[in-house]
Amino acid sequence: MNNLRLIPLTLIALFLASCSNSDDNNDNGPITGNFFPSTIGDLWTYDVEGTNSNDSNLNFSETDFIGVGTSQSNNFTLIANNNISPASGVMNALLVDGILTKGESTLNYSGNLELPAEFADFSNTEIPLQNILLYDLNASTNEILSEVSGSFSQNLDLDGDLLPLTITYTLTTKKISLMNSLNVNGETFSNVFRGELNLSMKVVTPIDLLGLGNPVDYDLLATQDVITIENYFAKDIGLIKSEAIITYELDPGLISILNDLSIDLGIPEDLTLENTQEIVNYLISE
């Protein structure tokens, strides 16, 4: 009798396993597919929503029209809004500013990551990216796909006095999962790659508190994630959704020291921007 009772439970378990939302099982061989069509004439329309934690007047709702600009062999470029206005979606803006290269199961990006205008006071340099993997269908769950680190210097102008800054960063991309399906704006898309692009940053400045000519390095920005973008690429469609969070928090210890010295940096101590783009229409010729 106990064995008979186990039979339905086993069937239920098998059924539930077959209904999993993600599937990274490559037992049937490598996964391939066109997760970003690239024929001239292919078009995507996105609803873009942006919010600003410090000023709701800067919240916005826009529409991005993204098309294939050039396409040769496995390389292609994108254009935004017929080159009349820049893309409002964070990921759209990044894609438009570079060259994309497709493999049978991969998508590489080469271009520049332009940091948000809100970072200009302490980081106004574009970060060059070369052959960064945006997706690899056959990577393992949570596998790092690409990683690049670097540093640069600039000055923060404090009413004529220049505060030297050293900025170090690390950019990574990774695969989060392969999803059987995802619903976006009422449409269900099958075979979806979910990935992440992340930028962490640290900003250091030397300060001579005692005026003795012996400056000590302080963190203006302790190491933290300043840009995180989750992207969803659907087979035969391309990018269907992207969620970006741009945030920073200046080091409260240094802010306290500067306040004691009556030094005002003139920039917000913290900021969070959220930017979401979701596909609403598309025209794919392939």
Beta strands, then each sheet from edge to edge (+ up, - down):
strand 1: 43-52
strand 2: 60-72
strand 3: 75-80
strand 4: 98-102
strand 5: 106-113
strand 6: 127-136
strand 7: 144-158
strand 8: 161-184
strand 9: 187-207
strand 10: 216-234
strand 11: 238-249
strand 12: 270-283
sheet 1: 6+ 5- 4+ 3- 2+ 1- 12+ 11- 10+ 9- 8+ 7-
end
